Amino acid sequence: MAPIGLVVTRERIVERCNRRFCEIFGYAAEELEGQLLSMLYPSNKEFLDIGKLGRAQMLTNGRYQDERIMKRANGELFWCRARGQSEDPKHPFTHCVWSFVDLSDSRPMV
């Protein structure tokens, strides 16, 4: 019932997600769980590039945040704010909790 999208990942694979996360991206939980997060990015290049940035930052303190363009199930692109926390900063993507906020109302795609 959280008002923001929440997802637990292991090695950037969706382990669990809440209802709001599903609503933001337009998928059912069963469609997301077990899938690589790359399906939510506009391109595989962006998935890899943001992963490199995130890993580098998380190695320092276990946390990462940014605002980025993501992709819904219907192909629509939108701005969102992502924040992540790693369970173990020495192994940033092993187990993480992420929050996603849809910024479409305040930052529409032009």
C-alpha positions in Angstrom: 0.0 0.0 0.0 3.0 2.3 -0.2 2.4 5.4 -2.4 5.7 4.8 -4.2 6.9 1.9 -6.2 9.1 -0.5 -4.2 11.1 -3.4 -5.6 13.6 -5.9 -4.1 16.3 -7.1 -6.5 19.1 -9.6 -6.6 21.7 -9.0 -9.2 19.3 -6.5 -10.9 16.6 -9.2 -11.2 13.2 -8.4 -9.7 12.6 -10.6 -6.7 9.5 -8.9 -5.3 7.6 -5.7 -6.0 4.6 -3.8 -4.6 1.4 -2.8 -6.3 2.4 0.8 -7.0 5.6 -0.4 -8.8 3.4 -2.6 -11.0 1.0 0.3 -11.7 3.9 2.7 -12.6 5.3 0.3 -15.1 2.1 -1.3 -16.3 2.9 -4.9 -15.5 1.5 -7.5 -13.2 3.8 -8.7 -10.4 4.0 -12.1 -12.0 5.3 -10.6 -15.2 8.1 -8.7 -13.4 9.3 -11.2 -10.8 12.3 -13.1 -12.0 12.9 -10.7 -14.8 16.0 -8.5 -15.4 15.3 -4.8 -14.8 16.5 -4.1 -18.3 13.0 -4.6 -19.6 12.1 -1.3 -17.8 14.8 0.8 -19.5 14.5 2.5 -22.9 17.5 0.6 -24.2 20.0 -2.1 -23.0 22.7 0.6 -23.3 21.0 2.8 -20.7 20.5 -0.2 -18.5 24.3 -0.9 -18.6 25.3 2.7 -18.3 23.1 3.5 -15.3 24.3 0.2 -13.8 27.9 1.3 -14.0 27.1 4.6 -12.4 25.0 3.0 -9.7 27.6 0.3 -8.9 30.3 2.9 -8.6 28.2 5.1 -6.2 27.0 2.2 -4.2 30.5 1.0 -3.6 31.1 4.2 -1.5 28.0 4.1 0.7 25.6 1.5 -0.4 23.1 4.1 -1.8 22.3 5.5 -5.3 19.7 7.9 -6.6 18.9 9.7 -9.8 16.2 10.9 -12.1 16.0 9.0 -15.3 13.7 8.0 -18.2 12.2 4.6 -18.0 9.8 2.6 -20.1 6.3 1.3 -19.3 4.9 -2.0 -20.6 3.1 -0.2 -23.5 6.4 1.4 -24.6 5.6 4.8 -23.2 8.7 6.6 -21.9 8.5 8.7 -18.7 10.7 10.4 -16.1 11.0 8.8 -12.7 13.1 9.2 -9.5 14.9 6.1 -8.5 16.6 5.5 -5.1 18.4 2.3 -4.1 19.9 0.8 -1.0 22.3 -2.1 -1.1 22.4 -4.7 1.7 26.1 -5.0 1.3 28.0 -2.0 -0.2 31.0 -4.2 -1.1 28.7 -6.2 -3.4 26.3 -3.5 -4.5 23.8 -5.4 -6.7 23.7 -8.6 -4.7 20.5 -7.6 -2.8 18.9 -4.2 -3.0 15.7 -2.3 -2.2 14.7 0.4 -4.7 12.0 3.0 -4.7 10.6 4.6 -7.9 8.4 7.7 -8.1 6.7 8.5 -11.4 7.4 12.2 -12.2 5.1 12.4 -15.2 2.9 15.1 -13.6 5.8 17.4 -12.8 8.2 16.4 -15.6 6.3 15.3 -18.7 8.0 13.9 -21.8 8.0 16.5 -24.5 
